Amino acid sequence: MNLPPFNIFPTLSTEKIMLREILISDIPDIVEISFYNAKQAENLEQAIEMHERINQDYRNGNSIHWGISHRTTNKIMGTCGYYRGLETGTGELGCVLLPMFRGQGIMTNAMKLAIDFGLYKIELNRIMAITNKQNQSAIKLLDRLNFIKVDDLLNEEVEYEFKSQLKSK
């Protein structure tokens, strides 16, 4: 396995989006979607503190967290990444998008990039995601990406696991 941190922070892209390192200058634009350990930031200071914790987790080899940005404008639209379990060969994949960018296929593309990175760069054995049973948008996204529901958890949460056909790259 190839665990973080990497010599150069990995940047991934398609024609329309880029997964890149989140800069401190991005934080004011993503306060409303800043989370750490399932707790949402209530203000800019908390969002900055959460960003610093996420960066420390990356330096410790426990996670990798990308900003999702528009490829031509570099404007940040959301975040995605692996947040725990890397050392055991499992990656918990999470994502969040600013409301104004939802419904445009952005997260589908971002998650495909992250899944490929997890499988072929980190060499994960398992990719999983946890969401709330009420979050139909996330459930539809996971279904589209070939995730299968594997468990009902506490607090109305459900666990999904990525089912790849084969590691064929």
C-alpha positions as CSV (number, residue, x, y, z in Angstrom):
1,M,0.0,0.0,0.0
2,N,1.0,3.6,-0.7
3,L,-0.2,5.6,2.3
4,P,-0.2,9.4,2.6
5,P,1.6,11.7,3.0
6,F,2.9,11.9,-0.6
7,N,6.0,13.8,-1.6
8,I,3.7,16.0,-3.7
9,F,0.0,16.4,-2.8
10,P,-1.9,14.5,-5.5
11,T,-4.0,16.5,-7.9
12,L,-6.5,14.6,-10.0
13,S,-8.7,16.0,-12.8
14,T,-11.2,15.5,-15.5
15,E,-12.1,18.0,-18.3
16,K,-14.4,19.9,-15.9
17,I,-13.2,19.4,-12.3
18,M,-10.0,19.0,-10.3
19,L,-9.4,17.4,-6.9
20,R,-6.7,19.5,-5.3
21,E,-5.2,20.5,-2.0
22,I,-7.5,22.8,0.0
23,L,-5.9,26.2,0.6
24,I,-6.5,28.3,3.6
25,S,-7.9,30.9,1.2
26,D,-10.6,28.4,0.2
27,I,-11.9,28.0,3.8
28,P,-14.3,31.0,3.8
29,D,-16.1,29.6,0.7
30,I,-16.7,26.2,2.4
31,V,-17.5,26.9,6.0
32,E,-21.1,25.6,5.5
33,I,-19.8,22.2,4.4
34,S,-16.8,21.9,6.7
35,F,-17.0,18.8,8.9
36,Y,-14.6,16.9,11.2
37,N,-15.7,13.7,12.9
38,A,-19.3,14.3,11.7
39,K,-19.4,17.7,13.5
40,Q,-20.2,20.7,11.3
41,A,-18.3,24.0,11.6
42,E,-20.4,26.8,13.0
43,N,-18.1,29.6,11.9
44,L,-14.9,30.4,10.1
45,E,-12.6,29.8,13.1
46,Q,-14.0,26.3,13.6
47,A,-13.7,25.6,9.8
48,I,-10.0,26.6,9.9
49,E,-9.4,24.5,13.0
50,M,-11.1,21.5,11.3
51,H,-9.0,22.1,8.2
52,E,-5.8,22.0,10.3
53,R,-6.9,18.8,12.0
54,I,-7.6,17.2,8.6
55,N,-4.2,18.3,7.4
56,Q,-2.6,16.7,10.5
57,D,-4.4,13.5,9.8
58,Y,-3.0,13.6,6.3
59,R,0.5,14.2,7.6
60,N,0.0,11.2,10.0
61,G,-1.0,9.0,7.0
62,N,-4.6,8.6,8.2
63,S,-6.5,10.5,5.5
64,I,-6.4,12.4,2.3
65,H,-8.9,15.3,1.7
66,W,-9.3,17.1,-1.6
67,G,-11.1,20.3,-2.5
68,I,-13.3,19.8,-5.6
69,S,-12.7,22.8,-7.8
70,H,-13.8,24.0,-11.3
71,R,-11.0,23.1,-13.7
72,T,-10.9,26.5,-15.4
73,T,-11.8,28.9,-12.6
74,N,-10.2,26.9,-9.7
75,K,-13.3,27.9,-7.6
76,I,-13.9,25.4,-4.8
77,M,-17.2,23.7,-5.0
78,G,-16.9,20.9,-2.4
79,T,-14.7,18.4,-0.8
80,C,-14.1,14.6,-0.9
81,G,-11.6,12.2,0.5
82,Y,-10.7,9.2,2.6
83,Y,-11.1,9.8,6.3
84,R,-10.2,6.7,8.2
85,G,-9.0,3.1,7.9
86,L,-6.2,3.6,5.4
87,E,-3.7,1.8,7.6
88,T,-5.9,-1.4,7.5
89,G,-6.4,-1.3,3.7
90,T,-9.9,0.2,4.1
91,G,-10.8,3.7,3.0
92,E,-14.0,5.4,4.3
93,L,-14.9,7.8,1.4
94,G,-16.8,10.9,2.2
95,C,-18.0,13.9,0.1
96,V,-19.9,17.1,0.4
97,L,-20.8,19.7,-2.3
98,L,-22.0,23.3,-1.9
99,P,-25.8,23.4,-2.7
100,M,-25.4,25.6,-5.7
101,F,-23.3,23.0,-7.5
102,R,-25.5,19.9,-6.8
103,G,-27.3,18.1,-9.6
104,Q,-24.6,18.8,-12.2
105,G,-22.7,15.5,-12.1
106,I,-19.8,17.1,-10.3
107,M,-19.8,14.7,-7.3
108,T,-20.1,11.6,-9.5
109,N,-16.9,12.7,-11.4
110,A,-15.1,13.6,-8.2
111,M,-15.9,10.3,-6.5
112,K,-14.8,8.3,-9.6
113,L,-11.4,10.1,-9.4
114,A,-11.2,9.4,-5.7
115,I,-12.2,5.7,-6.1
116,D,-9.6,5.2,-8.8
117,F,-7.0,6.9,-6.6
118,G,-7.9,4.6,-3.7
119,L,-7.8,1.4,-5.7
120,Y,-4.7,2.1,-7.9
121,K,-2.5,4.6,-6.0
122,I,-3.2,3.8,-2.3
123,E,-4.0,0.2,-3.3
124,L,-7.0,-0.1,-0.9
125,N,-8.6,-3.5,-0.4
126,R,-12.0,-2.0,0.5
127,I,-13.7,1.3,0.0
128,M,-16.8,2.1,2.1
129,A,-19.1,5.0,2.7
130,I,-21.5,5.9,5.5
131,T,-24.6,8.1,5.0
132,N,-27.9,8.9,6.6
133,K,-30.9,6.8,5.5
134,Q,-32.7,10.1,4.7
135,N,-29.9,11.4,2.4
136,Q,-31.5,10.1,-0.9
137,S,-29.1,12.1,-3.0
138,A,-26.1,10.4,-1.4
139,I,-27.7,7.0,-1.7
140,K,-28.4,7.5,-5.4
141,L,-24.8,8.7,-5.9
142,L,-23.5,5.6,-4.2
143,D,-25.8,3.3,-6.2
144,R,-24.6,5.0,-9.5
145,L,-21.0,4.4,-8.4
146,N,-21.5,0.6,-7.8
147,F,-21.7,0.8,-4.0
148,I,-23.8,-1.9,-2.3
149,K,-25.6,-1.4,1.0
150,V,-23.9,-3.7,3.6
151,D,-25.2,-2.7,7.0
152,D,-27.7,-0.6,8.9
153,L,-25.9,1.4,11.6
154,L,-27.0,3.4,14.6
155,N,-28.5,6.9,14.3
156,E,-30.3,6.2,11.0
157,E,-27.0,5.6,9.2
158,V,-26.2,3.0,6.6
159,E,-22.9,1.6,5.4
160,Y,-22.1,1.0,1.7
161,E,-19.2,-0.8,0.2
162,F,-17.7,-0.3,-3.3
163,K,-17.9,-3.4,-5.5
164,S,-15.4,-3.1,-8.3
165,Q,-15.7,-5.5,-11.2
166,L,-11.9,-6.1,-11.3
167,K,-8.9,-4.0,-10.7
168,S,-8.3,-3.8,-14.5
169,K,-6.0,-0.8,-14.9
